Amino acid sequence: MAASRHPARGTPAGGGTIEPRTAPCRRTRAIGTVLGTRQMAKISVVGLRGIPGVMGGVETHCEQIYPRLKALRPNDEFTIIARNGYVPREPFHFAGVRVQGLWHARHKYLESITSTLAGVLYSRLVLRSEIIHFHAIGPALLAPLARLLGARVVVTHHGQDYQRAKWNPMAKAALRFGEICALRSAHALVAVSPSLAEDLKRRYPAHAERIHYIPNGANHGGRGPASPKAVDTVLRRFGLEPKRYILAVGRLVPEKGFHDLIAAYRRSGLDAKLVIVGAADHRDEYADRLKAEADDSVVFTGFLGRDDVQGLLSASGLFVLPSYHEGLPIAALEAINAGAPILLSDIQANKDLGVSPEHYVKVGDVAALTEGLQRGFGHFKAIPKSVAEPFDWDRVSEATNEVYTTVQESGWYGPGLKMVRPLRGTAVTRNR
C-alpha cells in the first residue's frame, strides 16, 4: 500500500484553499491579463500522485507550473486529478487550481494506470474537460482513450521510464507502448530535456513537428542559499555540521544509484557524513536494504519538505546524484540553484545541464565515484548561477501555455477522421 503523502502545509478539512510558497511572478500575472477576454476552457491533468508537497519530480513540476498557468489563463478551469492515497479525498484548491483525489489501486504496478483511467473518465464524463494533459509515458497508455472520448491531448514525456531498474519486463514493455501511444495520440508532446526531444524526433520523424522541448525549472526554492535560520534548524535536527556532509536527494529506487554512492562512500574513507533525503513509494526489498546501511555516518532522513531540503543543500559540502536514469534532474537543478558543489553520473540527462566535465563520473562505476569523493569537497566549486537561469518556472509555464494555445487552434482530425474543431474562444493573444 502506498504511503500517504499529504501536503506538508496541511489541507483544510472538507476542502479549501492553499496558497503556494512561490506565487506567480508579476510578469506571469501581467500576461494573464492580456488573455483575460478569452472564453473558458476546461483542462485536466492526469498521471501524477498529487500536489502540493508530494514527493516526486513530476509532482514538483506540476506544483510549479499549474498555479502559473492559471495566472496566464485566468478564464480556464484547471483540475489536477490526484491519487487519494496522497491527498485528501475531498477536493480542495491550491492557488486557483482544483485538486481532486480519486480512487487508485494500492499496488506498485497498478497504481498509476488505475489512477489515470479514473482520471480520464472523470475528466471527460463528469468535468467535460476539453484538454487532458498526461504526465509521463505510463499514464499515456490511456491517451488513445482520451482521444476516443473527444479530448485534446497533451503529453509531457518526463523520461524513458522503461529504463528504470524497478520495472519487470512486462512493465517495461507496457511503458514502451505508452511512449508510442503518446507520440501517436497527442496533439502535442513536451519533452523535458533536449536530448530526449531530439531522440524522439529521430525515432518518430512523422510526429516531429508536434514534439516540443520545455525543461524543468530550478527556482522553486528561491534564488540562492536558504536562510541561516532554516539551515541551522535542519542541521540541528539531524546532527550535522555545515560543509561536513555529502548530500543525495531522491526516491529510494535502484535507478537513483544510492547503493553505488553508499559503497563508494564506505571505500572513500572520508571524515564526513553521507545524508540521503527521500523515501520509497512502496516498501520493497531494495529500500529496506538501503536503510539497513544507516549508522552514525550514513543518515536517512526520509521525505522532507522543501525548506528542509533547501537548507541541507545550502550547507552541504557536496551534492551527489549517481543516477542511472533521469528525465531532467530537478534535484540537481535545486542543488545548483542553492549554490551546492555537485558530482553527477554521466548519463545524458545529467549532461543536458551543461556543467563542466569534472563534475561527472561514469555511471555505475563505484571505483570512479570513490575517486571522485576522495578528491575532497574543495575540488568541486559551486556551479555558476548562469547555468540555472534557463531553468525558470515562469519560462516553463509560458512555453506550456503556448503549447495549449497551439492545441486549441489546431484543426486536428480525431478518431475516425472526423474533424475536431478548434475549442471555443480561439482568439488568443500568443505570448511571444
N, C-alpha and C positions, 0 to 999 in steps of 0.2 A: 504494500500500500504506500502511496506517495506520502511523503511527509508534508504537513501543512505549511505553506509559506505565506501566511497572511501578511499584509503590508506592515512594515516596521513602524510606520507612523500611526497605525490604527485606522479603523474604518468605522464610521458611525453605525450604531446598531440599526438595522432595518433600512439601511441606505443612507445617503447623504452626499456631501461634497468634501473632497480632499484637495487642498492646493498643492501643486508641485513645489519642490525645492528650487528648481530652476525655471522661472517663469519665462514665457516667450519674450524675446527682446523687443525693443522699441521698433526696430526695422521690421520684424515679423508682424507686429500689430498694425504698422502703417500700411504694409502691403495688403493685409486683410481688409482694410477699409476701402481699398481700390476695388476689391472684389465684392463689396458689400451689396451690390444690386443683383447679383446672380441668384436665381432661384435655388431652392434647396435640393440637395441630393443626399441620399442615404448611403453611407459607406460602412461596411462591416469588416472587421479584422479578425482573422482566424489563424490558428496554428501555434499560439503562444500559451504559456501557463497562466499569465495574468500580469496585471500591474496594479499599484506601484509596489516597489520594494520586494519583488520576487526574483530569486536567483536565476541568472542566465543572460547570455549575450543578446538573444532575440528579445527577451523581456526588457533589458536596458534600452535597446534600440527603440522599441515601441513606446516605452515610457517617455522617452525624449521627443520623438517626432510627432506623436498624435496631439498633445496639447499645442504644439506649434502649428500643426496643420489645421487645427480648429481655429486658431487665431488667423491663419491665412484664408480660411474658408468658413467664415462665421455663420453663414446660412446653412451649412451642411450639418447633418447629424452623423456623428461618429460613434460606433458601438464596438468596443473590444469584447470579443467572445472569449472568456477565460474559463479555466477549469476549476470547478467548485472545491477541489482539494487544496487549492492555493489561495482562493479569495472567498469572501463570504458568499453565501447563496443568494442573499438579497442584492438586487442591483444597486449600484452607487455611482456617483460622478466623481471623476478625477480631472480637475482643470477643464471642465466643459465636455469631457469625453465620458460617455456612459460605459460602465464596465458591468457585464452580465456574466455571472458564473453559471455554467451548465454542467450537466452530468458527464462523466467520462469513466471508462473502465480503470480500475486501480491495478494496472498491470504494466510492466516495463515496455512490452511490445505493442500493447493495445491502447495505451493512454492517449497518445497523440491522435491516432486515426479516429477513435471513437469521439473524442472531443471535437475534432474537425467536422465529422459527419453531423453531429448535433448542431454545430455552429452554422454550417451551410444551410441545413434545413430551416433552422430558426431564422437565419438572415433573410432567406427568400420567402418563406411561407408565412412568417409572423411579422418581421420588420419590413418586408418588401424592399430590402436594400438593392440599389441599382449596381453598386460596385462591391465586390468581395475581394479583399486583399489577403492573400495567403502568405504566411511567413514560413519558409523552409520547404524543402522538397518532399519530405514525408507527408505533411498535410496536403501538398499539391497533388497527391494521388486523387484527390476529390475535386480538383479544378474542372475536369470534364463534367462532373455533376453540376457544378455551379453554372457552367455554360448551358447545359441542357435545361436548367431552370430559368435561363434568361438573364443571368447576371453578366456584367462586365467583370473581367477577371484581371487582377494584378498579382504577380507572384514576386516576392523577394527571395532570392537564392542566397542563403547565408553560408553556403559551403557544401562541399560534396560529402554529405553525411554518410554515404556508403563506404567511405574510407575509415570510418570510426571503428576502433577495435571492439567496442562493446556489442556490436550487432552480429548476429549469426548470419550464415549465408542467405537464408530466406529473407531476412530483414534487409540485407544489403541489396538483394535483387529487387525488392519492393521499392527501396529508395532510388535505385537507378531508374525504375519505371516511373517513379514520381517526378524525376527530373525530366523525362520525356513528356509526361503529362503537362508539366509546367510549360515547357517550350511550345507544345502544340496547342494548348488550350488558352494560354494567357494572351490577353490583348497587349500586355506589356510585361516584361520581366526585368527586374532590377537585380544586378549582381553587386555584392558589397566590396569586391576587390577587383582591381584592373586585370590581374592575371586570370581570374575566374571569368570575367566578361569576355576576354579575348579567347579563352579556351572554349566557351560556349559558342561564340561566333564561328570559330573554326570547325567545331563538330556539328553545328546546326546552321549552316550558311543560309538556308532558306528562311530562317527566322531571325537573322542577324539584325535587321532594322528595328526589331522590337526589343532588343536587349540593351539595357542602359546600365552604365556603371555609376552607382551612387554609394559612397563609402559609409562606414560607421563614423560616429563622432568621438571626440576625446574630451570635450569641455564640460561634461555634465557634473563634474566635481568642483567646478570653478577653475579659474586660471591660476596655476601655480600651487605652491605647497599649502597644506592645511594650517589652521591657526595653531599657535603654540599650545593653547589650552586643549584643543582637540587631540593634538599629538600626545601631550602629557597624560591625558585621561586614558587613551587606549594603550599606551606603553605600560602604565601602572597596572592596568587590568591583566596584562599577560606577562608581567615581569620582564620587560625588555628595556634595553638601553639604546639610545639614538645611535644610528650608524654601526650597530653591533649585531646586525642580523641580516640574513638573506630572506627575501620575501617572494612567495609564489601565490598566485590567486587563480582559482578556477574550480570547477566541479571535480569531484574525486572519481574520475573516469580514466581508463587506460590511455586514451589519446592525448591527455594532458602531459603525460610523461613524468609524473611526480615520482614514480618508482625509480626512474633514472636519476632524478635530482637527489633523492634520498641516498641512493647508492654512491653517487659522486660526492655528496657532502660527507658521508662517512669516510670515504677514502681521502678526502682533501686534507683532513687534519686541521681545518680552520678553527680558530678560537672565536667562534661566533655562532649564534643560534640560527636554526632554519625554521621559518614560520610559514605554514601553509594555510591559506584562508579559503574556505569553501566547504561544501558538503556534497553528499550524493543524493540524486533524485530518489533513488530506491536503494534500500540496503542490499548490498551484494558482497560476494567474497573479496573482490578487488578492494573496495573501500575499507572493509574490515581489515584486510591485510596491510593496507597503508597505515591505518590508525593504530595498528599494533606496533608500529615503529616509534610511536610517541614516547618521549622520555624528557629528561631535563634540557636536552639540546634541540629536540625536534618537537615543535609546538603546532598542534592542530587547533585552530580557533573555531571551526565550524563556520556557518554562514554569518556574515557581519553586514551591518548597514553601511551605507555609502560614506558617512562621516568617519566611521572607524577605519574603513579601507583606505580612505584618503589620508588619514592620519598615519597609518602604517606605511603607506607608500612614501609619504613625505620624509619620514625618519629612517627609511631603510638604507642599509649600506649597499645593497644590490637587489634589483628585481630580476627574477629568472623565470622564463617561460620556455620549457623544454618540449613543447607540444609536437605531436606527430601530425595533427590536423587542426586547422583553423579556417574560419571564413575570412574575416579581417579582425585581428585580436583586440577586442575592446580593452582587456586588462592591460595589454602593453601600451595602448594609447593612453590609458589612465596614468600609467607609470611615467610615461614621457611628459605628460601634462603636469604631473606633480613634481617633476624635477628629479626623479629617481634614476640612477645609473641602471642600465639594462643589459641582460645577456639572453639571447633568444636562439632557439633552434633555427636551422637554415631552411625551413620549409618555405615554399614560395609565398604563402600568405603573410608570413613574418617579413620576408624580404620586401614585400609590397609597401612596407612602412618607410623604406628608403633610408635607413640608418647605415652608418659606415660598416665595412666588413668585420672589423674587430669585435663587433657586438653580436656575432653569430658563431655558433658551433654546430658541428654536424649532428643532425637529428639521430637519436638512438645510440650515439657513441658516448658511453659512460666515461671512457678514458679522456676523450676530448672535453667533456663537460667538467670532469675533475680538474684537468689542466686549466680550464677557464676560471674555475673558482679559485685555484691556487695562485692565480695572478694577483689576487688581492683586490679589495674594493677600490683602492686608489687608481688601479689601472683603467677602470671604466668611468668615464666622465659623463655627466648629465648630458642628455641629448638637447641640442638647441631647440628652443621653443618654436622656431620657424617650421620644424618638421611636423609639428602637430597642428599648425594653423589651417591647413586644408581640411582637416577632420573636424568640422564645425557643425554642430547640430542644426543651426539656423540654415546653413547652406544645404545640408542634407534634406531638411524639411522643404525648403523652397524647390529643390530639384524633384522631390517626390510629388510636390504639388503640380509641377509641370507634367509629370507622367500622368497624373489623374486628369488633367485638362486635356492632354492628348487622347487618352482613352475615351473621355466623354465626347470629344469632337470627331473621333474616327468613325467611318462608315463601315464597320466590320461586318462580315457575314457570320451569322450564328449557326446553330445546328440546322441541318437540312438546307443549307444555303439560303436561308431566309434572311433578308436584310435586317440588320439591327440598327435602328435609327439612333442618331445622337441623343443623349439624355436631354431632358428639358433644361432650358436656360443655358444654352451653349455660348452665349455672348460673353465670353470670359476674357478679361484682360490678362494676357500672359505676363509672367514675371521674367523679364529678360535681364 
